[in-house]
Amino acid sequence: MDALTEVLKAVQLHSTVHCRSEFSAPWGVQIDRTDYASFHVITRGNCWLGVEGDNAPILLTAGDLVVLPTGVAHTLRDAFDSPIVSLATLLAQRPCQGQLALNYGGDGMSTTVLCGRASFAERDSNPLLAALPPLIHIKGEAGQAVAWLETTLQFITCESNLNRPGAEMMITYLSSILFIQAVRAYIVSLPEAEGGWLRALLDPQMSVVLGLIHQQPAHAWTVESLAKQVNLSRSAFAARFKTLVGEAPLQYLSRWRMHQAVRLLRSTPKSLREIAESVGYESEAAFSRAFKRQIGHAPGAYRQRLIVHSIA
């Protein structure tokens, strides 16, 4: 299994909310900063996207998809001088599950936007989510969504309209596919010199090494043993890995082990000793020290916080 596949497998959507919005000029909505990822698909018309911290607005046209993985605050509007209202205010009286429908604006030209948001498991420790930019923009082709997006949207629309048993689960699954497709398209489009860790997932040699680390975090990897897997000397491998990935091989290994540990603490009843062994630590004490150093809490305390939050 290649490294990109392994990383994408670790991206787990917890829930999604969709809203099919019919906007008529003049209109403008403000989406506040959240812990969710947001996405918008322009299915008809056009609008301007403004992202917090970026002074250059982006023109979106029919067929465009934008994904904001970090939940950064942003605005959508038909024109620069149109008044803006908070989306939360518009949706205050509407249920926050399933397919929502929103009509807002004046009596001018119409724009249709499929808006969505998604929450992720282990967001803070997932290296992919941490490496993504605030904005991913997938442009349509001649006013139409690219083929893979169009197919996914058709499935989402079908499940939403029919409202059959299991529709919510299917929509979440399809949204996960949409997110993964967008991330994959973004990574493939990155210039080799600018991609960093994301681009390293596609590098023939580094992809092999990253795949081994991801699939076998408990293995007693050393720089030498990883270098042998791709027929490089220790020094050449270490230098290339740090250049592409942005950190030393064993530092990355430790970080990936902590990501796996967080997943196990969240999703399994395994003891701390069992988790320590499954992510490559010979003792619970060594695991606890490494976990606290990277995550900021001892693993037992971290699990207890998860229990408290789930009850609340």
C-alpha positions in Angstrom: 0.0 0.0 0.0 1.4 3.4 -1.0 1.9 6.1 1.6 -0.8 8.4 0.3 -3.4 5.7 0.6 -2.3 4.9 4.1 -2.5 8.6 5.1 -5.9 9.1 3.5 -7.2 6.0 5.3 -6.4 7.8 8.6 -8.7 10.7 7.7 -12.0 9.8 9.3 -15.1 12.0 9.0 -17.3 12.0 12.0 -20.2 14.0 10.7 -21.3 16.2 7.8 -23.9 18.9 7.3 -25.1 20.0 3.9 -27.0 23.1 2.8 -28.2 23.8 -0.8 -28.2 27.5 -0.9 -30.0 29.6 -3.5 -28.6 33.2 -3.3 -30.0 36.1 -5.2 -28.1 39.4 -5.6 -27.4 41.3 -3.6 -26.2 38.8 -1.0 -23.3 38.0 1.2 -22.7 35.4 4.0 -20.0 35.2 6.7 -18.8 31.8 7.8 -17.1 32.1 11.1 -13.9 30.2 12.1 -14.8 26.7 13.3 -13.1 23.4 14.2 -14.8 21.9 11.1 -13.6 21.7 7.5 -15.8 23.6 5.1 -16.5 23.1 1.5 -18.5 24.9 -1.2 -19.4 23.8 -4.7 -20.7 26.4 -7.1 -23.4 24.6 -9.2 -24.8 27.7 -10.9 -23.7 31.4 -11.3 -20.6 32.9 -9.7 -19.5 34.6 -6.5 -16.5 36.0 -4.7 -14.7 34.1 -1.9 -12.8 36.0 0.8 -10.6 34.1 3.2 -9.5 35.5 6.6 -5.8 36.6 6.4 -5.8 36.8 2.6 -6.5 40.2 1.1 -7.1 38.9 -2.5 -10.7 37.7 -3.1 -11.1 34.7 -5.4 -13.7 34.6 -8.2 -15.6 31.3 -8.1 -17.6 30.1 -11.1 -20.0 27.2 -11.8 -18.2 23.9 -11.4 -15.7 25.2 -8.9 -15.0 23.4 -5.6 -13.3 25.0 -2.6 -12.3 23.1 0.5 -11.2 24.9 3.7 -9.6 22.1 5.7 -8.7 24.2 8.8 -12.1 25.8 9.2 -10.7 29.3 8.6 -13.3 32.2 8.6 -14.4 33.2 5.1 -17.1 35.1 3.2 -19.1 34.4 0.0 -20.8 37.3 -1.8 -22.0 38.3 -5.2 -20.1 41.6 -5.2 -17.5 43.4 -3.1 -20.0 46.0 -1.8 -22.9 43.6 -0.9 -23.9 43.5 2.7 -22.9 40.4 4.7 -24.9 38.4 7.3 -23.6 35.6 9.4 -24.5 32.1 8.1 -25.1 31.0 11.6 -27.8 33.7 12.0 -29.5 32.5 8.8 -29.5 28.9 9.9 -30.4 29.6 13.6 -33.9 28.3 13.2 -33.0 25.3 11.1 -32.1 21.8 12.2 -28.4 21.0 12.0 -28.6 17.6 10.3 -29.4 16.1 6.9 -30.0 18.3 3.9 -30.8 21.9 4.5 -32.2 24.4 2.0 -31.6 28.1 2.2 -32.9 31.0 0.1 -31.4 34.4 0.7 -30.8 37.7 -1.0 -32.6 40.2 -3.2 -34.2 39.8 -6.6 -31.1 39.9 -8.8 -29.0 37.2 -10.5 -29.0 33.8 -8.8 -26.2 31.7 -7.6 -26.6 28.1 -6.3 -24.0 26.8 -3.8 -23.8 23.4 -2.1 -22.2 24.1 1.2 -21.0 21.6 3.7 -18.9 21.1 6.7 -17.2 18.0 8.2 -15.6 17.1 11.5 -12.6 14.8 11.7 -11.3 12.2 14.2 -7.9 12.9 15.6 -7.7 16.3 13.8 -4.9 17.7 16.0 -2.6 14.7 15.5 -3.3 13.9 11.9 -0.2 14.9 9.8 -2.3 15.3 6.6 -4.7 17.7 8.1 -1.9 19.6 9.7 -0.1 19.9 6.3 -3.0 21.1 4.2 -3.3 24.8 3.3 -6.2 27.0 4.5 -7.8 26.8 1.0 -7.9 24.2 -1.7 -9.5 25.4 -5.0 -10.4 22.9 -7.6 -11.5 24.7 -10.7 -14.3 23.5 -12.9 -14.0 22.9 -16.6 -16.0 25.2 -19.0 -18.6 25.9 -16.3 -19.0 22.2 -15.3 -17.5 20.3 -12.3 -14.7 17.9 -13.1 -16.0 14.4 -13.7 -15.1 12.9 -10.4 -16.8 15.8 -8.5 -19.9 15.7 -10.6 -20.4 12.0 -10.0 -20.0 12.4 -6.2 -22.4 15.4 -6.1 -25.0 13.4 -8.0 -24.8 10.6 -5.4 -25.1 13.1 -2.5 -28.1 14.8 -4.1 -29.8 11.5 -4.7 -29.3 10.4 -1.1 -30.5 13.7 0.2 -33.6 13.9 -1.9 -34.8 10.3 -1.4 -34.1 10.4 2.4 -34.0 6.6 2.6 -32.9 4.7 5.8 -29.1 5.1 6.2 -29.0 8.3 4.1 -27.1 10.2 6.7 -24.4 7.5 6.8 -24.2 7.4 3.0 -23.9 11.2 2.8 -21.0 11.2 5.3 -19.3 8.5 3.4 -19.7 10.3 0.1 -18.5 13.5 1.7 -15.4 11.6 2.8 -14.8 10.6 -0.8 -15.3 14.2 -2.0 -12.7 15.4 0.6 -10.2 12.7 -0.3 -10.6 13.4 -4.1 -10.0 17.1 -3.5 -6.9 16.4 -1.4 -5.5 14.0 -3.9 -6.1 16.4 -6.8 -4.4 19.1 -4.8 -1.3 17.0 -4.0 -0.9 15.8 -7.6 -1.0 19.4 -8.8 1.8 20.6 -6.4 5.1 21.6 -8.0 7.8 19.3 -7.0 9.9 22.0 -5.4 7.0 23.3 -3.3 5.1 20.3 -2.1 7.1 19.4 1.1 5.7 16.5 3.1 2.6 16.3 0.8 4.7 16.0 -2.3 7.0 13.5 -0.5 4.0 11.1 -0.5 4.3 10.8 -4.3 8.1 10.5 -4.3 9.0 6.9 -5.4 11.6 6.4 -2.6 10.1 8.5 0.2 6.7 7.1 -0.5 8.0 3.6 0.2 9.6 4.7 3.5 6.6 6.6 4.6 4.4 3.7 3.8 6.6 1.3 5.9 6.4 3.7 8.8 2.7 4.1 8.6 2.0 0.4 8.2 4.5 -0.8 10.8 4.9 1.8 13.5 5.8 -0.8 16.1 8.8 -2.0 14.1 12.2 -1.0 15.6 13.1 1.2 12.7 16.5 2.9 12.5 17.8 5.4 10.0 20.0 2.7 8.6 17.2 0.1 8.2 14.9 2.6 6.5 17.7 3.7 4.1 18.3 0.1 3.1 14.6 -0.2 2.1 15.3 2.3 -0.8 18.9 1.4 -1.5 20.4 4.7 -0.2 23.2 5.3 2.1 22.4 6.4 5.6 23.5 10.0 5.0 22.0 10.4 1.6 18.7 9.0 2.9 18.6 11.2 6.0 19.3 14.3 4.0 16.7 13.5 1.3 14.1 12.6 3.9 14.5 15.8 5.8 14.5 17.9 2.7 11.3 16.5 1.4 9.4 15.7 4.6 10.7 18.6 6.7 11.9 16.6 9.7 14.3 13.8 10.5 13.2 10.2 9.9 13.0 9.1 13.6 11.3 12.4 14.5 8.6 11.6 11.9 8.4 8.1 13.2 7.8 9.3 16.7 5.1 11.7 15.5 3.3 9.0 13.5 3.4 6.7 16.5 1.7 9.3 18.6 -1.0 9.7 16.0 -1.7 6.0 16.1 -1.7 6.1 19.9 -4.3 8.8 19.9 -6.5 6.8 17.5 -6.2 3.7 19.8 -6.9 5.7 22.9 -10.0 7.1 21.3 -11.4 4.0 19.6 -10.3 1.0 21.6 -10.4 -0.2 25.3 -6.8 -1.4 25.1 -4.6 -0.8 28.1 -1.8 1.7 28.0 0.7 -1.1 28.0 -1.0 -2.7 25.0 -1.1 0.6 23.2 2.6 1.2 24.0 3.6 -2.1 22.5 1.4 -1.6 19.4 3.1 1.7 18.6 6.7 0.5 19.2 7.5 1.3 22.9 9.0 -1.4 25.1 7.6 0.1 28.3 4.5 2.0 29.3 6.7 4.5 31.1 8.7 5.3 27.9 5.5 5.6 25.9 3.9 7.9 28.5 6.9 10.2 28.4 6.9 10.4 24.6 3.1 10.9 24.5 3.2 13.8 27.1 6.1 15.4 25.3 4.2 15.5 22.0 0.6 15.7 22.9 0.9 17.7 26.1 -1.0 15.3 28.4 -0.1 11.8 29.8 -2.0 9.1 27.8 -4.2 8.2 30.8 -5.2 11.8 31.4 -5.8 12.2 27.7 -8.2 9.2 27.6 -10.0 10.5 30.7 -10.6 13.9 29.0 -12.1 12.1 26.1 -14.5 10.2 28.4 -15.5 13.5 30.1 -16.1 15.3 26.8 -18.1 12.4 25.4 -20.4 12.4 28.5 -20.7 16.2 28.4 
